[in-house]
Amino acid sequence: MKVALLKDVSGLGKKNDVKTVSDGHALNFLIPQRLAEVATASVLARVETSKKQIEQEKKVMEDLLSKNIHTIDGQTVEIEAEANEKGSLFAGIHKDEIVKAVKEVIDVDLLPDFIVLDKAIKETGEHKIELKVHGKSATFTLNIKSK
């Protein structure tokens, strides 16, 4: 059965992807959990429209950030997180939390795709974070403090 994903589903695909899955998986899990819907002609048209809109928004954000990337370079952003006495975080800091913190502190909109980060940050202290957009790059300091 062909389905259009309404949300990211680990091991299957991202939002707005059209996938072929077994009937049982679609009818018993994906559709009841509102993770997907049957890929009819109208759903496929809506998915394509949504993909184009997201792509246009991403392009605008890339262009804007490319022009203003110098405003981020060298800045310091602080995040408070739960940690033990040794400085290990209970939950890692991911790209989405970094994007939110940059928006609050520096007032610059980012997409998680722009951040170069191999894995989640799991220690308190200062971390250098690199951004890359259209071949331009900037580095800022992420200071993680214990609550």
N, C-alpha and C positions, 0 to 999 in steps of 0.2 A: 504494500500500500504506500502511495506517495503522500507525504505529509510536509507541511510548512511549519518550521519551528517558530514558536512564539517567544521562547527564551533560550538562553544558552543551555545545552544539555551535554554534560561531560561524557566523552566517549562517542558522541553522536554528531554534534555540530553546534554552530552558533545561531543566534537569532536571525531569522529571515532566510536560513538555508532550506532548501527543498531536498528531502532525503527519502529514499525508499527503505522502508522497514517492514518487518513481519506484521501481518494483520493483528496478531495477538498483542504484540508490543504496543502497537498504535492504539488499539481499542481498549486494552486493559490498563495501560500505564500513561502513555503520552497525552492522549486526548482527555481522560478524566482528570489528570493533574494540571490541565491547561498549559501544557508544555508545547503542544502542537495541535494543528487542525488539518483535516483532510484537504489535500491540494486540489481544489476545484479551480476552474478558470478564473473566477473572480478573486479568489485568494491569491493565485499566482500573479495576477495583475497588481494587486495591492502590495504584495511582497516586492515586486520589481520597482514600483513607485517608491516604496519605503527605502529600498537599497539606493536608489538614485538620490533621494533626498539626504540620506546619511552621508553619501559620498560627497555631495555638494557642500554640506556643512563641514565635513572634514577638510575639504580643500580650502574653504574660507579660513578655518582655524589655522591650517598650516601656513597660509599666506600671511595672516596677521601675526602669528608667532615668529615667522621668519623675519619679518620687518622689525619686530620688537624684542628679539631674543637677547639683545644686549641689556635689557632691563633686569633680566634674571641673573645674568652672569655675576658671580661673586656674592650674591645675596645669601642670607641665612634664614632658614625656616625651622621653627621648633614644633615638635609634636610631643605630647605627653602620653605615655602608655604604661600599662601595668607591667611591672617587672619584679623579679626576686631580688634579694640582697646582693647577688653576684652580678646583676646587670643584665641578665637574660630576660627577654620579653616573654610574657605568657602567650601572646599572639604576635605573629610577624607583621611588620609594616609592609603593605603591598602598594603597588603603583596607584591604585584608586585613592588610598589615604594620602599619598604624597600629592596627588593632583588637588585634592580637597584643601590640604594645608597651604599649597602654593596659591590657590585662589583666595584663601582668607588673608594670608600675610602679604603677598606681593600684588594681588588683584590681577593675575594673568590667567587666562583660560588655557588649559592644556588638555591633551588627550593622553591616556596612559600609553599609547603607542609611541609617543615622543620620548618617553623616559627609557634610558638604557639601564636596566637592572636585571641581573641574571637570576636572582632569587630574592625572596622576601628578607627584609632586614630583621634580625632577631636579637640584636644587642643594643644597649643604650650607648650614647656617646655621639660623636660627630661622624657623619658619613658624607662623602663627596658623591653627588648625584649628577649624572650627565644627561643633557637633553640633545637630541639631534633632530633637525628639521631642514629639509632641502639642502643637505650638505653643510649646513651651519650647525655649530654646536655651542653649548654654554654649560657651565658647571656651577652648581650652587651647593651650599652646605646644609645638610639635614641634621639637626641636633635633636636627638631623641632623649627625653628626660623621663625619669621614673615618677609615677604619680605618688 
